[in-house]
Amino acid sequence: MKSQVSWKVGGQQGEGIESTGEIFATAMNRKGYYLYGYRHFSSRIKGGHTNNKIRVSTTPVHAISDDLDILIAFDQETIELNHQEMREDSVIIADSKAKPEKPEDCRAQLIDLPFTATAKELGTALMKNMVAVGATCAIMDFDISDFETLITNMFTKKGDKVVEMNIEALNEGYRLMQEQLTTVDGDFVLEETKGDPHLYMIGNDAIGLGALSAGSRFMAAYPITPASEIMEYMIENLPKVGGTVVQTEDEIAAANMAIGSNYAGVRSFTASAGPGLSLMMEAIGLSGMTETPFVVINTQRGGPSTGLPTKQEQSDLMQMIYGTHGDIPKIVVAPTDAEDAFYLTMEAFNLAEMYQCPVIILSDLQLSLGKQTVEKLDYSKIEINRGEIIQSDIEREEDDKSYFRRYALTESGVSPRPIPGVKGGIHHVTGVEHNEEGKTSEAADNRQQQMDKRMRKTEHLLIQDPVEIDAENEVADILYLGFISTKGAIQEGKVRLEEEGLKVNHLQIRQLHPFPSESIQKEVDKASKVVVVEHNYQGQLASILKMNVNLGDKLINQTKYDGTPFLPREIETKGLEIAKEIKELV
Amino acid sequence: MATFKDFRNNVKPNWCPGCGDFSVQAAIQKAAANVGLEPEEVAIITGIGCSGRLSGYVNSYGVHGIHGRSLPLAQGVKMANKDLTVIASGGDGDGYAIGMGHTIHALRRNMNMTYIVMDNQIYGLTKGQTSPSSAQGFVTKSTPKGNIEQNVAPLELALSSGATFVAQGFSSDIKGLTKMIEDAINHDGFSFVNVFSPCVTYNKVNTYDWFKENLTSIEEIEDFDTTDKQKATQKVLEYNSLLKGIVYQDAETPSYESQIEEMNGTPLAKQDLHIDEAQFEALTKQFV
């Protein structure tokens, strides 16, 4: 019996690889296992290798596993590209149709089963996925009836015949694998769980649900990988709460439309990735200058230019903080997993209205698309704070026709914000420097006052938990710093390094701008070395850190920019090297 | 009830004396009062350029946004609060150069709002460069040997983009322009109004006199059918776009927002933001 198993299905894009993984994972989730998924895919619809790797565990997991126990291969390419992750006691279950062969340096065992042939016999080759799921059930010794229920629900709309055929395919796959079980060496059976099902969702779904729960009722967006799922989620779900989505002609329109609707009193937002964010920079400046709330989600992918549109990277950080010309108040936050994405998105909508400025939620491809277990989301934590918005008519003297002082110089810098339609609230809004009424003004003293007012809003801003802290050691050998989806790999690497006797602390940064220097400096001071883990070439997070925190000679960069997410092993290996150096120094 | 004076504020426009934009401003103020609007019910969203300043000169809600993006901003305002009367405006550079993409998409999207382009065939605020609506051969700072590009044809463009209200006005005719803007505001859909608004400083060709000489009023054309797109298009071509009046109106096609069920009730901006617990449970259940 095992506490975790790593399973992967691979084949050509467009063959139903994703849905095979989906069926398997949904069943595992309903049994109460913790899951973490990774999708390998390319920027094309049909053809090209794709795979879906799912880690199943009895305890929470937040990273891809280093290795692989079971590989379902629909073609030889899948074997060639993935066997390196496998051990002697791992197994490849391949479709006989592909005439599978074991590569010379392949450690894993190979079994071939007639996935396609069986499916064809039962009706259609499309069901080869179901045969493969059946085989998985057999090797992992799962009760096949759980899968039958799932399949029935999935295909009910397509009619009884389809349901029946798929269940038959599932059972036949199960039978075929069982016949071969004695030839397989290795343990693929998972320990039981308590059986409580959790939520199983991608980060983009969590962001969408967070936006909806925060009271967002309008989204304007332009499709892009890996952000589109947020728009799709909103299109499906916003109407349930009376909201709607406009798919715009481009990202510039999306940003401006979202700003326009925020100005008019709706919590609205847009979501995109690097190229879209580049186009939105001028609009982000408008939001900052006009003090109009605006939430933008950036699901980072490989840059620059079109870059690696379907691969993991975190190279937009500098642009998110410093992009747009001129000085504006801006908030950049970064969720650390899908669960956090839900709560932090809700907080972002509050921040945008409380501080009347753009708020960027910085995600990355692995968080946005990696499907993962999320604990039950807490309804009682939904809080809506609209700041200084004014939605009812303002009483004024009859002959008082002066503009409302929308940009009044207040101590906090935040000024009351009547929305259009409010009687007595008329004022002007402009991206040109303006006075308290919003009328354009180039006067030097006014400029200075208004700039100071805008900038002081966020100067000392700290969100509820600017940093996720896992730092019990008062004195540490290594402090790990990361953001977004690197959390899981660092957590696991940390556990392994601690097993080797090292003292390791870990901070996952949730608030990137303004930078929470104090809470981070405190932890830096406790550590001999500070390792900044990030997915980009230049070490952008490390640079931000250097600007805000006194690091001495502690900084060590751990960067990765090949498009694949960090593995726990990579953290462990580098950590051990660092430990060795520390010892030698002593 | 508000009069046009209620739409005035105390800001002195920075336009040159004689600028055509003064008339457009006045026509908007009069039209808004004539159709019975109160200042707080109007949102004027403008782009960048001399004409973009207009939102600051009218006593109503208003945003002066970024160059070329008044339309997406204005559509966002409309989506948020369909009860507002939304007027987007800007110049020919704003709408036909940097913002051309948005113009076409706003035309075909057909939200219930009005778009007024103050078309002077020149870049004024940057001191006299060619514009997409400048005629071929037009000599400017950026085209010293004469403009070699074909000019855009706003009316043809609007008609071919699925516009449901297409009109062209002239700054000299405030009365006609006012009525035109009233009709535009009353039209249930996207109303496109191109206004010849002469630049007295940088355009010495397309002057008030030039337009007076060259424009033909649609009312004077006997067989002009403003409900027939094909015939209207023919007339636009026949008169080389030098027409004045409502060129085409399609009262049948429903506006964008009227086709969205959720937009037919309370405006989004006035909805309760909270979801109840049962709703939340149902939403999370999708992920089990």
Chai-1 contact restraints between the chains, C-beta under 6 A:
chainA,res_idxA,chainB,res_idxB,connection_type,confidence,min_distance_angstrom,max_distance_angstrom,comment,restraint_id
A,P197,B,V288,contact,1.0,0.0,6.0,A-B,restraint_1
A,L199,B,T284,contact,1.0,0.0,6.0,A-B,restraint_2
A,L199,B,F287,contact,1.0,0.0,6.0,A-B,restraint_3
A,Y200,B,F287,contact,1.0,0.0,6.0,A-B,restraint_4
A,M201,B,F287,contact,1.0,0.0,6.0,A-B,restraint_5
A,G215,B,L273,contact,1.0,0.0,6.0,A-B,restraint_6
A,R217,B,L268,contact,1.0,0.0,6.0,A-B,restraint_7
A,R217,B,Q271,contact,1.0,0.0,6.0,A-B,restraint_8
A,F218,B,M79,contact,1.0,0.0,6.0,A-B,restraint_9
A,F218,B,L268,contact,1.0,0.0,6.0,A-B,restraint_10
A,P239,B,E262,contact,1.0,0.0,6.0,A-B,restraint_11
A,V241,B,I275,contact,1.0,0.0,6.0,A-B,restraint_12
A,G242,B,E262,contact,1.0,0.0,6.0,A-B,restraint_13
A,G242,B,Q271,contact,1.0,0.0,6.0,A-B,restraint_14
A,T244,B,I260,contact,1.0,0.0,6.0,A-B,restraint_15
A,T244,B,E262,contact,1.0,0.0,6.0,A-B,restraint_16
A,E249,B,G101,contact,1.0,0.0,6.0,A-B,restraint_17
A,E249,B,H105,contact,1.0,0.0,6.0,A-B,restraint_18
A,A253,B,P72,contact,1.0,0.0,6.0,A-B,restraint_19
A,A253,B,H102,contact,1.0,0.0,6.0,A-B,restraint_20
A,N256,B,R69,contact,1.0,0.0,6.0,A-B,restraint_21
A,N256,B,P72,contact,1.0,0.0,6.0,A-B,restraint_22
A,N256,B,L73,contact,1.0,0.0,6.0,A-B,restraint_23
A,M257,B,P72,contact,1.0,0.0,6.0,A-B,restraint_24
A,M257,B,Q75,contact,1.0,0.0,6.0,A-B,restraint_25
A,M257,B,G76,contact,1.0,0.0,6.0,A-B,restraint_26
A,G260,B,L73,contact,1.0,0.0,6.0,A-B,restraint_27
A,G260,B,G76,contact,1.0,0.0,6.0,A-B,restraint_28
A,G260,B,V77,contact,1.0,0.0,6.0,A-B,restraint_29
A,S261,B,G76,contact,1.0,0.0,6.0,A-B,restraint_30
A,S261,B,M79,contact,1.0,0.0,6.0,A-B,restraint_31
A,S261,B,A80,contact,1.0,0.0,6.0,A-B,restraint_32
A,A264,B,V77,contact,1.0,0.0,6.0,A-B,restraint_33
A,A264,B,A80,contact,1.0,0.0,6.0,A-B,restraint_34
A,A264,B,N81,contact,1.0,0.0,6.0,A-B,restraint_35
A,A264,B,A269,contact,1.0,0.0,6.0,A-B,restraint_36
A,G265,B,A80,contact,1.0,0.0,6.0,A-B,restraint_37
A,G265,B,A269,contact,1.0,0.0,6.0,A-B,restraint_38
A,V266,B,A80,contact,1.0,0.0,6.0,A-B,restraint_39
A,V266,B,L268,contact,1.0,0.0,6.0,A-B,restraint_40
A,V266,B,A269,contact,1.0,0.0,6.0,A-B,restraint_41
A,E282,B,I66,contact,1.0,0.0,6.0,A-B,restraint_42
A,L286,B,I66,contact,1.0,0.0,6.0,A-B,restraint_43
A,L377,B,T284,contact,1.0,0.0,6.0,A-B,restraint_44
A,Y379,B,E277,contact,1.0,0.0,6.0,A-B,restraint_45
A,Y379,B,F280,contact,1.0,0.0,6.0,A-B,restraint_46
A,I384,B,L273,contact,1.0,0.0,6.0,A-B,restraint_47
A,P420,B,A43,contact,1.0,0.0,6.0,A-B,restraint_48
A,P420,B,Y61,contact,1.0,0.0,6.0,A-B,restraint_49
A,P420,B,L84,contact,1.0,0.0,6.0,A-B,restraint_50
A,G421,B,N81,contact,1.0,0.0,6.0,A-B,restraint_51
A,G421,B,L84,contact,1.0,0.0,6.0,A-B,restraint_52
A,K423,B,E40,contact,1.0,0.0,6.0,A-B,restraint_53
A,I426,B,P39,contact,1.0,0.0,6.0,A-B,restraint_54
A,I426,B,E40,contact,1.0,0.0,6.0,A-B,restraint_55
A,I426,B,Y61,contact,1.0,0.0,6.0,A-B,restraint_56
A,H428,B,G56,contact,1.0,0.0,6.0,A-B,restraint_57
A,H428,B,G62,contact,1.0,0.0,6.0,A-B,restraint_58
A,V429,B,V63,contact,1.0,0.0,6.0,A-B,restraint_59
A,T430,B,H64,contact,1.0,0.0,6.0,A-B,restraint_60
A,G431,B,I66,contact,1.0,0.0,6.0,A-B,restraint_61
A,K439,B,V11,contact,1.0,0.0,6.0,A-B,restraint_62
